[in-house]
């Protein structure tokens, strides 16, 4: 293999905030770089809406759960505050001339929290585990997206997991073989699915291995408490290879279902960070100034139609789907309901995605009155009206903001089109199960990019995607995404894919996310400039008041 790319540790570390030569511990009086006086209590407390799906790297499927998992486990690479790649367990990597083989060089001082060394074999085990149908990973499909050699066949159960294109050359050398070049492949190993897993612990405890008394991780923190419906506590891992440079001692997530209750607790000093309730950002920005934050996030918010055999017959007609999308006044939702800087969405892929140029979408240039008129015409052409009203159920996971959006959508459809949409909210895990099993008519959806490239969104609607909950199926669309894997210029392919989605409307894009949070001024280095919003407690610290 000819080495054409070698990213060294020193080059990667140049963009990080804290370096090994100049970093404070929790007992230091001041921060060595900034001179700030550090708080004696280095505990970060923030709010979660609901229980997370899992702390198992190969099972977790929600963004909040991934935030926790990034503290407990460390993958090959991490991201800095600006979203740039920095070393994790891997210090550097090489790429072959044909871009089909990656060789990651692992640091020799990485340890599990029980003191065992972290080896290349731990990554091999984890990746095979994710690909194995027996694991039933919700992210099994991610292995196929990574274009690993034999990945599709292993995921399908047609090949044994030891045929997957990942191999431990020795304890500190991991070889990864692809079936097609992916220019964004290094970004993909930041995702939790690719984090290492402790084989002997999993084999000893089975499904119980993630309990606080059993779990073994290789991240900067260990799980000390997991109280469903109440809290998740992570405390500093003294076995972490860079423990001496970690300032924050404890990270505490409090599960608070009501956003307004969480805001009250923030104002009382019980939380360092919480979501701003829908519609309250302008007021809180006026009152609290820089504590109120709104910043772009690589996420979309949408509603998906159940197009499977179990879905409503009405939704099989694209005219019905188009009508419902046209009648949504996105400006009212983003300006009056959310009011946090969210841009309205007329494409599925956010415009902020790296290298993505949104196509011209006709409805985006229409007035809302023109959209409403076209919506009424399309619904009438589909056979629905006063004598045959359209009705369906729309489901969302429990949240005041989600409820507000759902209520406004149902009112818009009723007032403009005479459509009756019944609302139903569900607890998060129940919602995931029902949506994943197509037990819905229309369901809320949201997606935060696993890497910063348009395919992380567009692949969701590929016919075989594990998160294609509506079971949309379009051969041309699938082929475009397949062709994009080897295309020198993906722009025309992604543009055409978005045009298909605009015409067929398997989903209704509502808005693209903004991170809208209250963040205490004492909490430093929170990565508001990382559009993927991948944050690590090890990079944070608190200053004295």
ABEGO torsion letter per residue (X at the ends): XBBABBBBAAAAAAABABBAABBBBAABABBAAAGBBBBABBBBBBBBABBBABABAAABABAAAAAAAAAABBBABBBBAAGBBBBBABABBBBBAAGABBBBBBBAABBBAAGBBBBAAAAAAAAAAAABAAAGBAAAAAAAAAGBBGAAAAAAGABBAAABBBBBABAABBBBBBABBBAAAAAAAABAAABBBBAAAAAAAEAAAABAAABBBABABBBABBBBGABBBBBBBAABAAAAABABABBBBBBBABAAAAAAAAAAGABABBBBBBGAAAAAAAAAEAABBBBBBBBBBBBBBBABAABBAAAABAAAAAAAAAABBAAAAAAAAAGAGBBBBABABBAABBGBBBBBBAAAABBAAAAAAAAAAAAAAAGBBAABBBBBBBBBBBBAAAAAAAAAAAAAAAAAAGBBBBBBBBBAAAAAAAAAAGBBABBBBBBBBABBBAAAAAAAABAABAABAAGBBBAAAAAAAAAAAABABAAAAAAAAAAAAAAAGABBBABBBBBBBBBBAABBGBBAABAAGBBBAAABBBBBX
